[in-house]
């Protein structure tokens, strides 16, 4: 029997999330008709709809122009949600966002990941049954939906592309399972090659079952880590690069009821920072590239004071000097200084995120901007990143329907 989700306990994702407060924007996407199309054309990188038979071309090399593409994830099944993957362009100097049209034909794309080639984006279908979808991006701004594949689980909430570019890894929150799909040369997905359900240890207090929330490849490239909020465990696997199968090699136990959600690695590859959404902590973990073993340290303060902060996602600057953490309860961002070559964090400050319920964060490829997808306010807020890691709000919040993922492209 599938585990049920309880909104009060698991505020992270899915159709049972609390609805936006009255009076918040009810935009249904970036559908501004001719105006949106003209804005997209002026911005350059925003993606325009194309016939299903549109041909793919090799990804274009980054240009020195002042705008770059931005993709936006949402829920298509939720009132006030989007109609597919939103597209936009952002000014690399000011952070200002210009809307573009929507990539339609994609259900509940609440998380997005880009192929290393830059020519294909993958989206989860966070629903029951769960699925993953491939969309080819052409350099002329057109796109082609290449099709979807079932994950074998429910509530697919996260995915990532293996560094080899040959495998798509996905995590199913509802069923507590992780899956592997092969990626063809054209970016399309093949039939699933593996499905692993987290059947032990027993779920944490009030969890009801396993809830896989993230799956990523470690910087060493040899290990895959799956974070399970329901079992309070991070599982380490090796991936058979020929068969596309996972073999468990290690487990890291977190505090019972802590609810580990997402981790981010330090670029040095020997430390990771794990957000625990149910006990309001950020955990510094030691990582052994030789064995894949993750060793959690004590939970650290989010700097948000009393009350529940529901931390959602940590991100690490490219130079490994700072870590940022989104806190949904107080709607804030916490800044940490990284010390000891990644092995320690020092809390510096918190700043308002400028929206409601920051679900996901992303740094621009050059690290000069930080984007926050604010689910309940249906906005994306942008911050300039200073040399000291300080965050400065850049412009007004950008309206985006039920914004739950933002993906700045190179």
N, C-alpha and C positions, 0 to 999 in steps of 0.2 A: 504494500500500500504506500502511495506517495506521501511524504510528510507534508503537513499543511503549513502555511506561512501565517504568522500572527503579526499584523502591522505594528502593534505596540512593542513587540520584542525585536522584530526584524524590519527596521525601517529602510532597508537598503535598496530594494528594487522590486519590480513585479507589479501586476495589476492591482494589488491590494494596498498600494501606497496611499497615504492620506492625500485627499484631493487638494488642489491649490485653493488658497483662501479667496473669499469673494472679492471681486474688484480687481484681481490680477489680470494681466493681458490674456485674451482668449485667441491669440493668433493661431492659425492653422498651418503655418509654414511660411516659406518665403515666396508666396504666390502674389506678386505685385503686378501680374500681367505684363504689359509692355514696359512698364516702369522698372520692374525687377529685372526683366531681360536686358533692358538698356543699361541698368546699373551693372549687371554681370558682365556685359560686353565691355563696358568702360573699365571695369576692374581687371579684366583680362583672364585671371586664373579660375574664376568661378565656372562650374561645369554646366553646360547646356544639355537639355534632353536630346536624344538622338534615336532614330529608329532602332529596333531590336537587332537589325542586321549590321549595324555600324561596325566597321572594322577597327581593330586595335592597332596602334603604332607604338614603337618604342618610346618610353618615357623621355620627355625633354629634360635637358640639363638645367639646373637652376639658373635663372637669369638675374641680373643685377637690378631688375625693376623694383619699385617700392612697394608692390603688393604681392602677396602670396596667397595660395588657396587655403580654405578652412572648411572642414566637413563637420556636420553636427548630427549627433544621435538623439533620438526621441522615442516616444511610444506612439504608435499609430492607432492603438486600440483604446487610448485614454481620451476622455473629454478634454478638449483644448490642446490635444497633442498634435503631432505633425502628420504629414502624409508620406513620409519617406525620409531619406537622408538629406538634410539641408545642406546647401552649399553657400559659400560666402567667400569674400576676400578680405584680408586684413592688411593695413598699412604697417610695414615693418618698422617705421620710425615712430608713429603715433599710437599704433594699436587700434585705430578706428576700423570698424568692420562694415563692409558693404554687402547687402544681401544678394543672393543669386537664386536661381530656380531650384527645384527639388528633384532628387533622384527618386522616382516613383517605382513601384513594384517591389518594395522591400518592406517586410512586416516587422514592426517593433524593433528597429535597429538601435537598441539602447547602448551598444558598445561597438566601437570600430577599431580596426587595426590595418595598417598599411603593409603591403608586401615590400621586401627590401628593394625590389626593382622600381618601386614607385608607380607601377602601372596597374595595380589591382588593389582595391580596398575590400576588406571582409567585414561583415556585420553579423551580430547575433540576431536571432529571432527570439526574443525573451517571451516565450509563451509555452503552452503545452499542446502538442509535443514541441520540444525545442529544435532549433535548426540553425544553420550557418549559411550565409549567402555571399557569393563573390560578385563584385562589380568591377568591370574593366574601365579604367580611366584613360582616355586618349588625350594627347597633347593639344589637340585642337579644341578641347573643351567638351567633347561629346563623351557619352558613357554607354556601356552595354551591361545589363544585368545578365550574368552568366549562368544563373540558376542557384538553387539551394539544395542542401543535403541535410537530412535529419541527424541529430546528434545521438539519438537513442535515449536521451533523458528529457527532462522538463525544465523550463525556466532558464534557458541558456543565458548567462549573464556576463561572461567574459570570454575573450579569445585573444590569441597572439600567434604570430607566425614564427616558426622556428628559424634561426639565423640562416640555415641552409636554403630557405625559401621553398622547401619541398613538402613541408607539413604544416597544417593548421591545427592548433591546439585549442580546445574549448572547454569551458567549465559550466556545468548545469547546477544552478542553485537549488531548484526544486527537488531534484532526485539525488543530489550529492554525488554526481558522477563527472568524470572528465573523459574527453573523446579526442581521437586523432583522425584527421582526414588528409589524404594525399592532395598535393597541388600540382596540376599539370603545367606544362610549359606556357600555355596561354593564360594561366591564372585560374582556370576553372577547378572546381573541387571534384574529387572522386569519391567513391563509396567509403564509408568509415572503415578504418583498419583496426581500431581498438576502442573499447569502452571499459572504464574501470569505475566501479562504485565504491565509495568509502563506507565500508560496512563495519569498521572498527577504528578507534575505540568507540564506546557508547557516546551518544550525543551529550553535550553539556547541559547544564540546568536550564530547563524550559525550552530547549532547542527543538525537540520533537523529531529530529533526524539529522542526517548529514546535509550540509549546504555548501557545496563547492563554489567559491566566490572569485577565484582568480587562478590562472595557470600561465606561468612564464618560464622562459629558459634562462638559466643562470649565465652570467658573463663568460664562464669557462666554456659554454656551448655544449658541455657533456651531460648536463643534468637539467631536468624539468621539475619545477616546484609548483605544487597545487595547494592553495590556501583554502581550508575548509572552516567556515564560521560555525557550523553546527557541531563538529567534533572537537573544536578548539585545537586543531592539529594542522601542521604544514607537512605534506608528504613530498618526498623527493623521489623522482624516478629517473631511470635512464631510458632514452628513446632509441630503439633499434632503427637506424637510419635506412635500412633496407626493407624491413617489414612494416614499419610504422606502428610498433607496439611498445607499450610502457611496462617497465619492470621496477617495482618499488625497491629502493635501497636504503631508505632512512625515513624516520619520522621525528618531528619536533613537537613536543607537547607544550601548549600554552596554558595559562591559568584557567581552571574550569570556569566557564561562563564569560570568558573574556571576549569571545567573538572575533577572532582574527579575520580580517577582511581583505586587505591589499598590502603587498610589500613592494619596496623599491630597493634596488641594489645600489651600493656605492660604486663608482666607476673602478675603484681598485679591486673589486671582485671578492673581497673577503669580509664584507659587512653588508647587512640588509636592514631596512627599517620597516617595521610591521605595524600597521594601524589596527588596533583592536576596538571595534565600534561599540561593544557592550560594556566595557569597563573604562572607557575614555582614556586609553593610554596609547603611547607609541613605544614599541619595544625595539631596542637595538639587538640585533642578532649577529653572532659570529658565523661565518660560512667557510667551510673547508672545500675548496675546489676539487681536491683529490677524491674525496668520498661523497660529496654532496650533502654532508651533514650540516644542518642548521642548528645553532645553539642559542636559544633566546636568553636575553638578560632580563632584569627586572623592568616592569612597566614604568614609563616616564610620563610626567605630567604633560598635558596638552596646553597648559597655561590658561585654561578657560574658566577656572574657578569651580564653584560647586554646581551641581546639576549635571544633566546628561549632555554630552557634546557630540556623540555619535560620529567620531572621526571617520572619514571616508577614504581618503587616499593621500599617501605621501608621494612627493616627487623630489628628486635630487638634481641640483644644478650640474651641468656638464663637467665643471672642474672639481666636483665633489666637495665644495666648500660649504654649501647650505642645503638644508632640507626644509620643505614647506609641507604643511599638513592642513587639509580642509576639515573644518568642524561644522557639522550641520545644525546642531542644537543652537549654539550661540551665533551661527552664521559668521564665522571668522576664519582667518588663516593664521596658523602659527609658524613662526620662523625659528629655526635652530641653526646654530653654528656647528659644523662638523669638526671634531677634534680626534687626535690619536690615530691619524691615517684612516679615519672612518669608524673607529671602534667606539666612539663616544659622541654624544650630542649635548650641546648646551643651549637651553631655551633662551631666546633673545626677546621676543615680543609677539603680540598678536595684533592683527588689524582687521577691521570689518571687511567682509567680502563684497558688500554692496548688493547682495541679492539674498534670496531665501532658499536654504537647503542646498549648499554646494556639494553636488554629487561626485564631481570628477574635476581633476586639474590636469593641465598640460602646459609645458614650456614650449615656446617657439624653438625651431631648430637651432637658432643662434643664441638662445638663452636670454634674450633681452626682454622678452615678454612672458607673462604668466596668464593663462586663461582659466577661468572658473565657470563650469556649467552649473547653473542654479536651477534646480528642478522645479521648486514650487513657485518661484517668481517668473519662470519662463524667460530667463535672461542669461546672457553670457557677459561676465565682467572681465576686464582686462587690466593688468598691472604692469607698469614698467619695473624692471629688476635693476637695482642700482649696483655699483661696484662692491658695496658692502652687503649685498643681498637684500637690502631694504626694498619694500614694495610700495609703489606709488600708483594710485588709481589713475587710469588713462581713459578719459572721456566718459560718456554716459553708458549705462548698461545697454547691451544690444538685445532687442526682443527676439527670442527663439522659443518656439513652442515646446514646453516641457523639456527643457534642455538638460540632458543627462550625460552627454559625452561631447567633447570638443576635440577635434584632431587637426592641428595645424600641419600642413604639408610642406616638405622642403621645396 
